[in-house]
Amino acid sequence: MKISNTERAKILVEALPYIQKYNNKILVVKYGGNAMQSEELKQAVMGDIVLLSLIGVKVVLIHGGGPEITE
């Protein structure tokens, strides 16, 4: 899917407040279970984590832990 330059600019303008708000912050991501079953979903999650890291979010990825971590 090709995105026009105008659409890219619009997306960046919408994202900028969030990028500024979460830059240099720590984000804990609980990852496991159902999210690990699909290769497509795994790739999407890892791509999102890489993007967060590139914009300055410090991502802590937690594998497993089940209900204990959710609490």
N, C-alpha and C positions, 0 to 999 in steps of 0.2 A: 504494500500500500504506500503510495507516494503522498507525502504531506507537503503542502505548499509553504513557502516562506512566511506568508501571512498567518497561516494556521500555526506554524511553529512559534512565531512571535506571540500570538495570542496565548498559547499554552505556557510559554515562559513567563509572561506577565501574570497569569493566574498562579503559577507555581512560586514565583519569587517571594511572596510573604512567608510561605511555609519553609522555603529554603533558608531564608534569613532567620526565622524563628528557631529552627532545629539545627542550624549550623553549629558544630562543636558540642552538640548535646549527645548523651548516651541513649540509645534505643535498644531495649532488650526484646529479642524476637524468639519466641518459643516455637521450635520447629520439630515436627515428628509426626508419627501416626499416619493419618490419612493424607496429609500433605506430601508424604514421601512415597506414596503408592504410584503416582502417575509421573512418568518421565517428563511429560510436557509441563506439569505443574512444578516439578522440581526445578526445571530450567527457568520458568517464570519467576519463582521465588528467589533463586540465586541471582538472576538478572536484576531484580528489584533491590536486593541487598547490595550488589555492586554499585548500582546507581546511587543509593543512599550514601554509600561510602564516598563516592566521587563528589557529591555535593557537600561533604563535610560532616555527615552524621556518623557518630562512632557506634557501630553496630556490634552488639554482643549477641551471638547466636547460641541458644540453649537447645541441646538435643535431648529429647525424652523428658522424663520427670513427671509426666502424666498429670493427674489431678492435683498433686502436691504443689506443682509450680503454678497452676492456674489459681489456686487459693492465694 
